[in-house]
């Protein structure tokens, strides 16, 4: 069972900070797709957020090693902070693809996928806000279900978008570029669902 105290509170605060860090990265990515002319500036912003994410992982690992008692299973806590960092890594990979591939204009499917990343990361931030309430009254399950629904919708969109790409795009280089960008965006949503699944498992263990 969860008994919030100052020693445990520091862990919850780190999860909240990590989730907010990820959500900010998603917003910067989406903003970039509106105008890729300023992408270098946004690349720097996301790299800074990624460095902060790495710092939080390191701090969490140290705290887990130094703490005799943790709010829930150490393995789940480590996996949760790592998966949050994974999302930011993928966001960073996505924005770098636009630079590497010299893409000067986004597509509507890419913008929509980025919108879904924002929606998912916002829900993850809300999950982290309620993490300390797992043993009590909360809206965690509702948010988990919504993230799962988003992932299913994105899977369908990804299949349709890539299918259209291969049917309609004549330039093989463009196919390669966009197939990879769409894949990373879809993988980012998958990571969001994995976080929801970890939280769901923690709920089951601690009710």
C-alpha positions in Angstrom: 0.0 0.0 0.0 1.1 3.6 -0.6 1.9 5.8 2.4 3.1 9.1 1.2 5.9 10.6 3.2 8.7 13.1 2.4 11.1 10.4 1.5 8.7 8.8 -1.0 7.4 12.2 -2.2 10.8 12.9 -3.9 10.2 9.9 -6.2 6.8 11.1 -7.2 8.1 14.6 -7.9 10.8 13.2 -10.1 8.2 11.2 -12.1 6.1 14.4 -12.5 9.1 16.4 -13.6 10.2 13.7 -16.1 6.6 13.6 -17.6 6.4 17.3 -17.9 9.8 17.3 -19.6 8.5 14.8 -22.1 5.3 16.7 -22.7 7.3 19.9 -23.4 9.4 17.9 -25.9 6.2 16.8 -27.7 5.0 20.4 -27.9 8.3 21.6 -29.3 8.2 18.9 -31.9 4.7 19.8 -33.0 5.5 23.4 -33.1 8.4 22.6 -35.4 6.2 20.9 -37.9 4.3 24.2 -38.5 7.4 25.9 -39.8 10.6 23.8 -40.4 12.6 27.0 -41.2 13.4 27.4 -37.5 14.0 23.7 -36.8 17.6 24.2 -35.7 16.5 26.2 -32.7 13.9 23.6 -31.8 16.5 20.9 -32.2 18.5 22.7 -29.5 15.5 22.9 -27.2 14.7 19.2 -27.5 18.3 18.3 -26.9 18.3 20.3 -23.7 15.1 18.6 -22.6 16.7 15.2 -23.5 19.8 16.0 -21.3 17.4 16.9 -18.5 15.7 13.6 -19.0 19.0 11.7 -18.8 19.8 13.6 -15.6 16.5 12.6 -14.0 17.2 8.9 -14.9 20.6 9.2 -13.2 19.1 10.9 -10.1 16.3 8.3 -9.9 18.8 5.4 -10.1 20.9 6.9 -7.3 17.9 7.5 -5.1 16.7 3.9 -5.7 20.1 2.6 -4.7 20.3 4.7 -1.6 16.7 4.2 -0.4 15.8 1.2 1.9 12.1 1.7 1.2 10.5 2.8 -2.1 6.9 3.7 -2.9 6.5 0.6 -5.1 8.7 -2.0 -6.7 12.2 -0.7 -7.6 12.1 -2.5 -11.0 8.8 -0.8 -11.9 10.1 2.6 -10.8 13.3 2.2 -12.9 11.4 0.9 -15.9 8.9 3.8 -15.7 11.6 6.5 -15.6 13.5 4.8 -18.4 10.4 4.6 -20.6 9.7 8.2 -20.0 13.3 8.9 -21.2 12.7 6.7 -24.2 9.9 8.9 -25.4 12.1 11.9 -25.3 14.8 10.0 -27.2 12.4 9.2 -30.0 11.1 12.8 -30.1 14.8 13.8 -30.5 15.3 11.2 -33.2 12.3 12.5 -35.1 13.3 16.1 -35.1 16.8 15.2 -36.2 15.4 13.2 -39.2 13.9 16.4 -40.6 17.4 18.0 -40.5 19.2 14.9 -41.8 16.8 14.3 -44.6 16.6 18.0 -45.5 12.8 18.0 -45.2 11.5 21.5 -45.6 7.8 21.0 -45.2 5.8 18.6 -43.0 2.8 16.5 -44.1 -0.6 16.5 -42.5 -0.3 12.9 -41.3 3.0 13.8 -39.5 1.3 16.8 -37.8 -1.6 14.6 -36.8 0.8 11.9 -35.3 2.6 14.7 -33.4 -0.8 15.9 -32.1 -1.4 12.4 -30.8 2.0 12.4 -29.1 1.0 15.6 -27.3 -2.3 14.1 -26.3 -0.6 11.0 -25.0 2.1 12.8 -23.1 -0.4 15.1 -21.5 -2.3 12.0 -20.2 1.0 10.6 -19.0 1.7 13.8 -17.1 -1.8 13.4 -15.5 -1.0 9.8 -14.6 2.2 10.9 -12.9 0.3 13.5 -11.0 -2.0 10.8 -9.6 0.7 8.1 -9.1 0.7 8.6 -5.3 -3.1 7.9 -5.3 -2.9 4.4 -6.8 -4.2 2.8 -3.6 -7.0 5.3 -3.2 -9.5 7.2 -5.3 -8.2 8.2 -8.7 -8.9 8.4 -12.5 -5.9 6.4 -13.5 -7.7 3.5 -15.3 -9.7 6.0 -17.4 -6.4 7.6 -18.6 -4.8 4.3 -19.3 -7.8 3.3 -21.5 -7.6 6.5 -23.4 -3.9 6.1 -24.1 -4.6 2.5 -25.3 -7.3 3.9 -27.6 -5.0 6.5 -29.0 -2.3 3.8 -29.7 -4.9 1.7 -31.6 -6.0 4.7 -33.7 -2.4 5.6 -34.5 -1.7 2.1 -35.6 -4.5 2.3 -38.1 -3.4 5.7 -39.3 0.2 4.6 -39.7 -0.8 1.6 -41.8 -3.0 3.7 -44.1 -0.5 6.5 -44.4 2.4 4.2 -45.3 0.1 2.4 -47.7 -0.8 5.7 -49.4 2.9 6.7 -49.5 3.9 3.5 -51.4 0.9 3.8 -53.8 1.2 7.5 -54.6 4.8 8.7 -54.1 7.0 8.2 -57.2 10.3 9.3 -55.7 11.9 6.4 -53.8 14.0 8.8 -51.7 10.9 10.5 -50.5 9.4 7.1 -49.6 12.4 6.2 -47.6 12.4 9.5 -45.8 8.8 9.6 -44.8 8.5 5.9 -44.0 11.2 6.4 -41.4 9.7 9.6 -40.0 6.2 8.0 -39.7 7.7 4.9 -38.1 9.5 6.8 -35.4 6.4 8.9 -34.6 4.3 5.7 -34.4 7.0 4.1 -32.1 6.7 7.1 -29.8 3.0 6.5 -29.3 3.9 2.8 -28.6 6.2 3.9 -25.8 3.4 6.0 -24.4 1.2 2.9 -24.2 4.0 1.0 -22.6 4.1 3.6 -19.8 0.4 3.2 -19.4 0.8 -0.6 -19.1 3.5 -0.2 -16.5 1.3 2.0 -14.4 -1.6 -0.5 -14.9 0.7 -3.2 -13.5 1.7 -1.1 -10.5 -2.0 -0.5 -9.8 -2.7 -4.2 -9.8 0.2 -4.9 -7.4 -0.8 -2.2 -5.0 -4.6 -2.3 -4.6 
